[in-house]
């Protein structure tokens, strides 16, 4: 029997059809098919081909080769650009940029050669993403959050709540799909691509929506590295206020570190604490999104005006819950206890190894996203997601500056 193949939803239930699926079928277009749990289906169902391990292994080989090239570029481009006018930009470009661009290039080449669909069984985006996020948990020390000054926690809670709520509202006003709204809201309010990945698993978003959101995060984060420290200096902000503002606004941790370093040593420390506090709330948001979509969004979508739909049971919520979030939280607790037991100096080598593995799996994931990318859904989305992300970023900047000023003025380490 031929495999179902499109795999455009992340973490979808194979036995559940949605109203969106039905609407797409009524319009004559293909419904997004679910991701299989035991293996990654090949994109060959329309031809009636059977999934075979050979092409899938070849697909994995393509992903690994592009990931190795990504690592090479990440390590050599900054050194090659040192002393030139492009040194700052080269140092700020992170591995997701290289990985996604190389994945898109590979996508184009394989499509032209007629090989992409045959090799798609090896583009294991979901496996790479979830493994990377579990490993990410080991580098997030809850002790930092628990011992950090109260202002960092308060700022994270208020900023995430306000920005997430505004983004969700604006996306609804502009008619965005609820899943895309969840990805955009999570990315701009918490920690960029990692938050979007967690949200994608929780709400079963399409891969194109995740790729679109990741691209927006990168596009907005890169100029922020240079603009926010310059604006903070122009406004005469203290090191503490500047750091808190940077940490609460730039969406990726590496970009926060780069911008914080430009702003000053204390700014870097405060920016890292604020961003780490936001990162620690990632699991909470994933749980909330899972429950909200199962209880309200999809329940409303599948219930007609005269239809009574029972609330999902605890077992159904558990089936929908992205289990990797538990791995993420468990890894964080284990990492925290390990550091507390052996000391930060002794723990550094192991934590560094885990971080290297996390980076490797995330590179594999971003390459796979590029290889699986499809243009048509983005054309349908148009300018509205960009407008939502830009509007949410503006609100994030203003609210973040207000909170940083109120909570960190006069702060001393």
Beta strands, then each sheet from edge to edge (+ up, - down):
end
